[in-house]
C-alpha cells in the first residue's frame, strides 16, 4: 500500500515570524499518521527556523542547485539543506520552468543530485492550456518525465515523488476533474512501468496539484492512482491547511 503525501507550497508568501507561528499552531492541532506524509515547502530563508518547530510536518525546500558548492550567487546547495534536516525538495515547478527558464536538463541534474544525497525530489510536471487544448497532454508529460528522470536508476526512482500539475489549473481556481487527473496520473504510472517495470511504477508516489482545496481534496484523493496533493493557495491559511490534511 502506498502512503499519501500532502504538501503545501507557500511560494513567495509569508515572512519568517508568520511562518513559524503557522507551523507551531498547526503542530498543536495534529497528530502523526504513519500512512500520511504532510509537508510545507517554504521559502529558503524560513527553512532553518521552521525545522526547529516542526514535528509531524516535513519542512520542504522549493528549489536547490545541483552543485555541492561554488560561485553560484543566489543559489542554495543540497549540503546546506541536509545540514538543517530538510528531506524533501520541490523541483521543476512550472513557475521555475516558465518564469526562471529552468530546462529539462537542469531539472534532471537536480533530481540526480538530490537522490545521490538521499533526499526526496518532488518532481513537478504538467502541461500548458495550449497543450491541453490540443490534446497533447500525455505526450508532453511523458516527454518531461523521460528527460527529467534520464539516467536515474530503478532503486532511486522509487524515492521520487511526482507531482502532476496542469499549469492551467495552478492558482486559477480551475481544477482538473478527478477523472482527468486520474487518467494522466495513470498514464504517468504506465510510463514509469515502461521506463522501469510495473513493480517499481506501483511504488512511486504521484500527487495531483492545481487548485486543490479542502472541499475537493477528498474526491481527488479517492482516485486509485493519486497518492496526494501539492497545494498552493489553500495551504496558506491555517484552517484551510488543516482541512486539507484532516
Ligand atoms: C502549486 O503551487 O503547486 C499549486 C498547485 O497552486 P494552487 O494550489 O494555488 O493551484
Boltz pocket constraint, residues with backbone or C-beta under 6 A from the ligand:
constraints:
  - pocket:
      binder: B
      contacts: [[A, 9], [A, 11], [A, 165], [A, 169], [A, 170], [A, 171], [A, 172], [A, 173], [A, 209], [A, 210], [A, 211], [A, 212], [A, 230], [A, 231], [A, 232], [A, 233], [A, 234]]
      max_distance: 6.0
